[in-house]
Structure formats: C-alpha cells, structure tokens
C-alpha cells in the first residue's frame, strides 16, 4: 500500500466504519476488508496490524462468517472486538458459549493486567457492551486481562500468538477511554508511527493524478457540495487548465445556488466551469410523478443526458472525476459478498463512466466525510463550502412530498432560505449536521387576518450525527424554532403551519423521501 495500514476485517458490524475512523484519528491509515480476505493478500499489503470487527452472528453457527485462520500465523498483532474476540479465541482453542446473562449497554470493566492494551488506564473504567455470547473456558494458552460483573473474560491475550480480544466496543463514544485502548494497540503493540496526514495525502494524490492523466483533459461534475467541490479543487491543483467542470442546473436547486457556484469556482478559483441548463427537461420529466423512487429514476436519467450534452463539447477529455467517498465504496461493495448490509447502491460508483466512455478518477475514495472537509480547508476552499450541510442529488424534488411543480419549488426555496438563515444567525449551523424543510402534501385550517385559511404545512428536520449512519434530532431551542416558524408563516405566502420532526435515525431516515 505504500503507507502503514491497519486492516479491519468486517464481520457485519454496524460499527465497522467507526472503527476505521477511530484508527485514522490517531494518524494511522485504516482500510476495511472482507472477513475472508486471505493471509497472503494481507501479507502482500504489508499491514501493521489487524482488527477483527464485531458482528451479529454466533461463532458456533454453521453459517457464521469466518476468517482465514492463517492470519494468526502472520506475526502481526491482532485485536478482536466482540465477535472478533470470540472468533479468535475459538480458533486458538478457547470455548465460546451463550452467556447466562446477555450484556448490553454501559458496564464497569475491572482491569487485572494494566500492561500493553490497558496501559495508562485506571483499575476500573466504563465500557459499552453488546453481546449474547462470551468466552466460557479460556484454556491454558490465554491470559485474562479484564472482567465485568457478568463476563469473566471481558479482555484476553494469547500467550504465544500476538492476539488480543475485548468483549466490548472501544470504538464507540460510550466507552470513554476507548481511544486510549486503541492508541495502545496502534502505537505500543503494532509499532505504528502515525504517518497518515492530510497534507501528505494531498501531495501524493496530486502526483498520482498527474501521472495517470498525462496531457489529457479531466471532466468533473460539480454540484457545489463539499465532496465535488474538494474534488474540483484537488484536480485543479493537479492538472490546472485541463480540468473542465460541468454544473447541471436541474431546476431543483436552492435559491441562488447556481450563481454561488459560478461565483466561487469560475470567478474566485478561475476554473473552467460549464453550466448546462437542463431545468425544463427535468421539470417536464417530473410532471405528474409522486412516487419518490420514480422521481429519483427520472432525475438520474435526465442528469446523464444533461451531462452527456455538456461533455460532448469538451475536446481531449478522457477522464471523469467523481466525489466517491470511502463509505460509498464500502456500501456499494456489499453486493459483492461483504457481510455488512447493502444499504444502497451509489450512482457515483462507476455508473457515469460506463454511459460516457471515460476512465474514472476518484481521488477521495479512501476518505471519510470529515477527512474530506480537512482536505478542503487545506486547499483553501471557503468555509461555507467546506462545512456545508449535505444536499441530496435529486435536490428539492425529494423534499416536496407529491408532485414537483414550479410554484411548489419556489415556495420551498423561500422556506429553505429562512431556515438556513436563522440557524446560522443562532450560531447553530456547525452544531447541526443537516437541516432541511419538507413541503407536505396536505393543507390545514388556520386563521390569518381574522379570516379562515386553508394552506400548506412545512416540516422542519434538523439532525446531529458524527457519521450519518445514525442520527438524533437536534434539540434546537424553542425560541429559535419560534423565530423560524414565525418568519416562514409571515413571509412565505401559502404556509400556515410549521411542524418539527423529532424522530431519530433509525428508524427514520434523514431525508423524507
């Protein structure tokens, strides 16, 4: 790989990406692999250590995912977490059984051995457990490192193999000293030096892109969101004037979106930006459509047509740059046998190049969202782009429940502008991960100017999340919600009621459609 790497074998844990992020927070590069990745492949990559993730299965089930048992002969340190601990212990001779009492949530860990994994920790600490199985008989080749009230072997170490196991999750925030445990594993046990830095990433990526592209031109689809904006800035640094960006105006954008993107990239960064106005085609295609999946299919097809139209006017273009991120790669890879749930298939993992005949460049495919923001800051992108809330590819079409019409888009644009303006004014924009307004397909009775009204309902949604895999609704102060509601009802004709969405993800998603 050319850099020190910790490989994470994924056994279906909902926390697998979180493990990878926690490792990178210690300036060590991490990558997620299939559970059955062979020891030969991992050896070729020259990994510094392995982490076996948790997972929902029981190791004694016939269909339970397994790893290549030869990894324990590689000589590199291995840390098993939850299911990963149970699997490693079973392979190395211990017995795994169903626990008499399952252990879920916070619990107290009593540490018996404060060397290696638990160095610099107190005698007891809070950890987060989530398991129904545990090690029953340890065997003579293991040392007990820690226990909880219901789990006698909550952490273990093999005497001969370089294997450590923990029956709790050090990667979650509910384990307050989990970061110390992971750092001990990375630096004291694996011997990592911590050479994963964003400045080095930018330098290496620029060199790789230059070598790959040669004298050809690169096309980048620019939406104005953080991912595509960072890709554009990174590519411009690499190939200069041979980068051509295409911005598709689909008529489903926020107010002044097109003008802001043009001002930033054409006027400020002096990037060759071509605007393709395809708004009429999008709106015609969406006429009469209410099903959200059908909306997405129509918008996806129209986007390809729009992009083809713009790309056909660019000479010597052989490459297409996309803002694919590491979570996109992981989720899209699930269909190829990864035990993690296949949540969604991403249109930006290989679809457009097939349609257009370009070779794909994905300079951010090794990064998580927060790492992309760091790269954006390093490249000098404006703060309002780097920290912009996510905005869906289908735009406001999936925030209008029901048919998408021009007058409904204008109404929602006005509401959206007020919402974002007020959370910025309250100093909440960076605290909130994503805020949006939804135009409901219903009207309600109200009183305006001593007269009965029967007008539209707006739902406000705001969430806080570290990774967008799970999210809690933002507890916006009532006085701020009051100002938002009053402004929307008073300033946007056609709205007489505002409601606030207080559901979390899961079970709800962040967007409504």
C-alpha positions in Angstrom: 0.0 0.0 0.0 3.0 2.3 0.5 1.8 3.5 3.9 1.4 1.8 7.2 -2.0 0.3 7.4 -4.3 -1.3 9.9 -6.6 -3.8 8.1 -10.1 -4.2 9.6 -11.9 -7.5 8.7 -15.6 -6.8 8.6 -17.9 -9.5 10.1 -21.0 -7.4 9.6 -20.6 -4.9 12.5 -22.7 -1.7 12.4 -19.6 0.0 13.9 -17.1 -1.1 11.3 -16.7 2.3 9.7 -16.5 3.8 13.1 -13.5 1.6 13.9 -11.8 2.8 10.8 -12.5 6.4 11.7 -11.2 6.0 15.2 -7.9 4.4 13.9 -7.4 7.4 11.5 -8.0 9.8 14.3 -4.7 8.5 15.6 -3.0 9.4 12.3 -2.8 5.8 11.2 -4.4 4.7 7.9 -7.1 2.1 8.1 -9.0 0.1 5.5 -11.9 -2.3 5.7 -11.7 -5.7 4.1 -14.0 -8.7 3.6 -13.9 -11.1 6.6 -12.5 -13.9 4.4 -9.6 -11.9 3.0 -6.6 -14.3 2.8 -3.5 -14.0 4.8 -1.5 -14.0 1.6 -3.3 -10.9 0.4 -2.9 -9.1 3.7 0.8 -10.0 3.8 1.3 -8.5 0.3 -0.3 -5.3 1.6 2.2 -5.2 4.4 -0.3 -4.4 7.1 1.0 -3.4 10.5 -1.9 -5.0 12.4 -5.4 -6.5 12.1 -8.7 -5.8 13.8 -11.5 -8.3 13.7 -14.7 -6.4 13.9 -17.9 -7.3 15.8 -20.9 -8.8 14.1 -24.4 -10.1 14.7 -23.7 -13.9 14.2 -22.7 -16.5 16.8 -19.3 -18.1 16.1 -20.7 -21.6 16.7 -23.4 -21.2 14.0 -22.8 -23.1 10.7 -23.4 -20.0 8.6 -21.3 -17.7 10.8 -18.6 -15.7 8.9 -15.1 -16.9 9.3 -11.6 -15.6 8.7 -8.6 -17.2 7.1 -7.1 -19.0 10.1 -3.6 -18.4 8.7 -3.8 -14.8 9.7 -2.8 -15.9 13.2 0.5 -17.1 11.9 1.3 -13.8 10.1 3.1 -12.4 13.1 1.3 -9.1 13.1 -0.7 -8.0 16.2 -4.5 -8.8 16.0 -7.2 -7.2 18.1 -10.6 -8.9 18.2 -13.6 -6.8 19.1 -16.8 -8.6 20.4 -17.5 -11.2 17.7 -13.9 -10.8 16.6 -12.7 -11.7 20.0 -14.9 -14.8 20.2 -13.8 -16.0 16.7 -10.1 -15.5 17.5 -10.5 -17.2 20.9 -12.4 -20.2 19.3 -9.8 -20.6 16.6 -7.0 -20.5 19.1 -8.5 -23.1 21.4 -10.9 -21.4 23.8 -14.6 -22.2 24.2 -17.4 -19.8 23.2 -20.8 -20.2 24.8 -24.2 -18.4 25.1 -23.9 -16.2 28.1 -26.3 -16.8 31.0 -27.0 -13.1 31.1 -26.6 -11.0 28.0 -24.7 -7.8 28.3 -26.0 -4.7 26.5 -25.1 -1.1 27.3 -22.7 0.6 29.8 -20.9 -1.7 32.2 -17.9 -1.5 34.5 -14.7 -3.1 33.4 -12.3 -4.3 36.1 -8.8 -4.5 34.8 -6.5 -7.2 36.0 -3.4 -6.6 33.8 -2.5 -2.9 33.1 0.3 -3.6 30.6 0.0 -3.5 26.8 -3.6 -2.9 25.9 -4.7 -1.3 29.1 -1.6 0.8 29.9 -2.3 4.2 31.3 -5.9 3.2 32.4 -7.3 3.1 36.0 -8.1 -0.1 37.7 -11.7 0.1 36.5 -13.4 2.0 33.7 -16.8 2.3 31.9 -17.2 0.4 28.6 -20.0 -0.3 26.2 -21.0 -4.0 25.7 -23.3 -5.6 23.2 -23.2 -9.3 23.2 -25.2 -12.5 24.0 -22.2 -14.9 23.7 -18.9 -14.9 25.6 -15.8 -17.0 26.2 -16.7 -19.8 28.7 -13.5 -21.7 29.0 -10.3 -19.8 28.3 -7.7 -22.5 28.1 -4.1 -22.7 29.1 -2.8 -20.5 26.3 -4.6 -17.3 27.2 -4.2 -14.7 29.9 -7.2 -12.9 31.4 -6.8 -9.1 31.2 -10.1 -7.8 32.5 -13.7 -8.8 33.5 -17.1 -7.3 34.1 -19.8 -8.4 36.5 -21.3 -10.9 34.1 -18.4 -11.6 31.8 -15.4 -13.2 33.4 -13.2 -12.9 30.3 -14.0 -9.4 29.1 -10.5 -8.9 27.7 -7.8 -11.6 27.0 -4.4 -12.0 25.5 -2.9 -15.1 23.9 0.5 -16.2 25.4 2.1 -17.2 22.2 0.2 -15.6 19.3 0.1 -11.8 19.1 -3.7 -11.8 19.7 -5.8 -9.6 22.0 -9.5 -9.7 22.4 -12.0 -7.4 24.0 -15.7 -8.3 24.7 -16.8 -4.6 24.5 -16.6 -1.8 21.9 -13.6 0.6 22.4 -14.6 2.5 19.2 -17.9 3.9 20.5 -18.2 7.2 22.4 -19.9 5.3 25.3 -16.5 3.7 26.1 -14.8 6.9 27.4 -11.3 5.5 27.4 -11.7 3.5 24.3 -9.4 5.9 22.4 -6.6 5.1 24.9 -7.1 1.4 24.3 -6.9 1.8 20.6 -3.9 4.1 20.8 -2.1 1.5 22.9 -2.8 -1.2 20.3 -1.7 1.0 17.4 1.5 2.5 18.9 2.7 0.2 21.7 1.6 -3.1 20.3 1.7 -2.6 16.5 4.5 -0.1 16.5 2.8 2.4 14.2 4.5 5.8 13.7 1.4 7.8 12.8 2.2 9.0 9.2 -1.4 9.5 7.9 -1.7 13.2 7.4 -3.9 15.2 5.1 -1.1 17.3 3.7 0.8 14.2 2.7 -2.5 12.8 1.2 -2.9 15.9 -1.0 0.7 15.8 -2.2 0.5 12.1 -3.0 -2.9 12.3 -4.7 -1.8 15.3 -6.9 1.2 13.3 -8.1 -0.9 10.2 -8.8 -3.5 12.2 -10.8 -0.8 13.9 -12.9 0.9 10.6 -13.7 -2.4 9.0 -14.6 -3.9 11.8 -16.7 -0.8 12.8 -18.7 -1.8 15.5 -21.2 -5.5 14.6 -21.4 -8.3 16.7 -20.0 -10.4 15.8 -17.0 -14.2 16.4 -16.6 -15.6 16.9 -13.1 -19.3 17.0 -12.3 -19.6 19.9 -9.9 -22.7 20.2 -7.6 -21.5 22.8 -5.2 -21.5 20.3 -2.3 -18.4 19.6 -0.3 -17.4 16.4 -2.0 -17.5 17.5 -5.6 -16.0 20.9 -4.6 -13.0 19.3 -2.9 -12.5 17.0 -5.9 -12.6 20.1 -8.2 -10.0 22.0 -6.1 -7.8 18.9 -5.9 -7.9 18.2 -9.6 -7.3 21.8 -10.4 -4.2 21.7 -8.3 -3.1 18.6 -10.2 -3.9 19.4 -13.9 -4.7 23.1 -13.9 -6.5 24.4 -17.0 -7.0 20.8 -18.3 -9.8 20.4 -15.7 -13.3 21.3 -17.0 -16.2 21.3 -14.5 -19.8 20.8 -15.5 -22.6 22.1 -13.4 -26.0 20.8 -14.2 -28.8 23.2 -13.4 -31.7 20.8 -12.8 -34.2 23.4 -11.7 -34.4 21.7 -8.3 -31.7 23.8 -6.6 -31.8 26.0 -3.6 -32.2 29.8 -4.1 -29.2 31.4 -5.8 -27.3 28.0 -5.9 -26.2 28.3 -9.5 -25.0 31.9 -9.0 -23.0 31.0 -5.9 -21.3 28.0 -7.6 -20.3 30.1 -10.6 -19.0 32.9 -8.5 -16.9 30.6 -6.3 -15.3 28.4 -9.0 -15.3 30.5 -12.1 -14.6 33.9 -10.6 -12.6 33.0 -7.4 -10.7 29.8 -8.4 -10.7 30.6 -12.2 -11.7 27.1 -13.0 -13.2 26.3 -16.5 -16.8 25.9 -15.4 -19.6 25.0 -18.0 -23.2 25.4 -16.9 -25.8 23.1 -18.5 -29.3 24.4 -18.0 -31.5 21.3 -18.2 -34.2 22.6 -15.8 -37.0 22.5 -18.3 -36.2 18.8 -19.2 -36.2 17.8 -15.5 -39.5 19.6 -14.7 -41.2 18.1 -17.8 -40.0 14.6 -16.8 -41.3 15.0 -13.2 -44.7 16.3 -14.2 -47.4 14.2 -12.6 -44.9 11.9 -10.7 -45.4 11.4 -7.0 -43.5 8.2 -6.2 -40.1 9.0 -4.7 -38.2 6.2 -6.4 -39.7 7.1 -9.7 -38.6 10.7 -9.1 -35.1 9.5 -8.5 -35.0 7.3 -11.6 -36.2 10.2 -13.8 -33.8 12.7 -12.3 -30.9 10.2 -12.7 -31.7 9.6 -16.4 -32.1 13.3 -17.1 -28.8 14.0 -15.3 -26.9 11.6 -17.6 -28.5 13.2 -20.7 -27.6 16.7 -19.4 -24.0 15.6 -18.6 -23.6 14.0 -22.0 -24.7 17.2 -23.6 -22.0 19.2 -21.7 -19.3 16.6 -22.1 -19.7 16.3 -25.8 -18.5 19.9 -26.2 -15.2 19.2 -24.4 -12.2 18.1 -26.6 -9.5 15.6 -25.5 -11.4 14.6 -22.4 -10.5 11.0 -21.3 -11.2 11.1 -17.6 -14.2 11.7 -15.4 -13.6 12.7 -11.7 -16.2 11.9 -9.1 -16.6 12.6 -5.4 -16.9 8.9 -4.3 -16.1 8.6 -0.6 -14.9 5.5 1.4 -18.4 4.8 2.9 -19.8 4.8 -0.7 -17.2 2.2 -1.7 -17.9 0.1 1.3 -21.7 0.2 0.9 -21.6 -0.5 -2.8 -19.2 -3.4 -2.2 -21.7 -5.1 0.0 -23.4 -6.6 -3.1 -20.1 -8.4 -3.8 -20.3 -10.5 -0.6 -19.4 -8.1 2.2 -21.4 -9.2 5.2 -22.4 -5.6 6.0 -25.9 -4.8 5.0 -26.2 -3.4 1.4 -27.9 -0.2 2.4 -27.9 1.5 -1.0 -26.3 1.4 -4.4 -24.5 4.6 -5.2 -24.8 6.1 -8.7 -21.4 7.7 -8.3 -19.5 4.4 -8.0 -18.9 3.6 -11.7 -22.3 4.4 -13.4 -21.5 7.5 -15.4 -18.2 6.4 -16.9 -20.0 3.4 -18.4 -22.5 5.7 -20.0 -20.0 8.2 -21.3 -16.9 6.0 -22.1 -14.5 7.8 -19.7 -11.9 6.4 -17.4 -12.8 7.1 -13.8 -10.8 9.1 -11.3 -12.0 9.0 -7.6 -9.3 10.9 -5.6 -11.4 10.9 -2.4 -12.3 7.2 -2.4 -10.1 6.5 0.7 -11.6 9.3 2.8 -14.4 9.8 5.2 -16.6 12.9 5.1 -14.8 14.7 8.0 -11.4 14.0 6.3 -12.7 15.5 3.1 -13.5 18.7 5.0 -9.9 18.8 6.3 -8.6 18.5 2.7 -11.0 21.3 1.6 -9.7 23.6 4.3 -6.1 22.7 3.3 -6.8 23.6 -0.3 -8.3 26.9 0.7 -12.0 26.4 -0.1 -14.3 28.9 1.6 -15.7 27.8 5.0 -19.3 27.9 3.7 -18.5 25.2 1.1 -16.3 23.1 3.4 -18.9 22.9 6.2 -22.0 23.0 4.0 -24.7 20.6 5.1 -25.3 17.7 2.7 -27.8 18.3 -0.1 -29.4 15.4 -2.0 -28.6 14.8 -5.7 -32.3 15.0 -6.6 -32.4 18.3 -4.9 -35.7 19.8 -3.6 -37.6 17.2 -5.6 -37.3 14.7 -2.7 -38.3 17.4 -0.2 -41.6 18.0 -1.9 -43.9 15.2 -0.9 -46.1 14.6 -4.0 -45.8 16.2 -7.4 -42.9 18.6 -8.2 -44.2 21.8 -9.7 -42.6 25.2 -10.4 -44.7 27.1 -7.8 -44.1 24.5 -5.1 -40.3 24.7 -5.8 -40.4 28.5 -5.4 -42.3 28.2 -2.1 -39.9 25.6 -0.7 -36.9 27.7 -1.8 -38.2 30.6 0.2 -38.7 28.4 3.3 -35.3 26.8 2.9 -33.6 30.2 2.8 -35.3 31.3 6.0 -34.4 28.0 7.8 -30.7 28.1 6.9 -30.5 31.9 7.6 -32.0 31.5 11.1 -29.9 28.6 12.2 -26.8 30.5 11.0 -27.9 33.6 12.9 -28.4 31.4 16.1 -24.8 30.1 15.8 -26.2 26.5 15.3 -25.1 25.7 11.7 -21.9 23.9 12.6 -23.5 22.1 15.5 -26.4 20.8 13.3 -25.2 18.2 10.8 -28.0 18.7 8.4 -31.1 20.9 8.3 -33.9 20.8 5.8 -37.5 21.8 5.1 -40.1 19.4 3.7 -43.3 20.6 1.9 -46.1 18.3 2.9 -48.8 17.1 0.6 -51.6 18.4 2.9 -53.3 21.6 3.8 -54.6 22.6 7.2 -57.1 25.1 8.6 -55.7 28.3 10.1 -56.6 31.9 10.9 -54.8 34.8 9.1 -56.1 38.4 9.3 -59.3 37.3 11.1 -60.1 35.1 8.1 -60.1 31.3 7.7 -57.1 29.9 5.8 -56.5 26.5 4.3 -52.9 26.3 3.3 -49.7 24.2 3.2 -47.8 22.6 6.0 -44.0 22.7 6.3 -42.0 20.2 8.3 -38.6 21.2 9.6 -35.9 18.5 10.1 -32.6 19.0 11.8 -30.2 16.2 12.9 -26.9 15.8 14.7 -24.7 12.9 13.7 -20.9 12.0 13.6 -21.2 9.8 10.5 -24.8 10.0 9.0 -25.2 6.2 9.7 -27.2 7.1 12.8 -28.6 10.5 13.8 -30.5 12.2 16.6 -32.8 15.1 16.1 -31.3 18.5 17.0 -32.6 20.0 20.2 -33.0 23.5 18.7 -34.0 26.0 21.4 -37.7 26.7 21.4 -37.1 30.4 20.9 -35.1 29.7 17.7 -37.8 27.3 16.4 -40.4 30.1 17.2 -38.5 32.6 15.1 -38.2 30.2 12.2 -41.9 29.3 12.3 -43.0 33.0 12.6 -40.8 34.1 9.7 -41.9 31.2 7.4 -45.6 31.8 8.1 -45.4 35.6 7.8 -43.0 35.8 4.8 -43.9 32.8 2.6 -47.4 33.1 1.1 -49.2 29.8 1.2 -47.9 28.4 4.5 -50.0 28.5 7.7 -48.4 25.7 9.8 -44.9 24.6 10.7 -44.1 21.3 12.5 -40.8 19.9 13.8 -39.6 16.3 13.1 -38.3 14.8 16.4 -37.6 11.2 15.0 -34.1 9.7 15.1 -32.3 7.5 12.5 -33.0 4.7 12.8 -35.9 4.1 12.4 -36.5 7.2 10.4 -34.1 8.3 7.6 -32.8 11.9 7.5 -34.5 12.8 4.2 -38.2 12.2 4.0 -38.1 10.6 0.5 
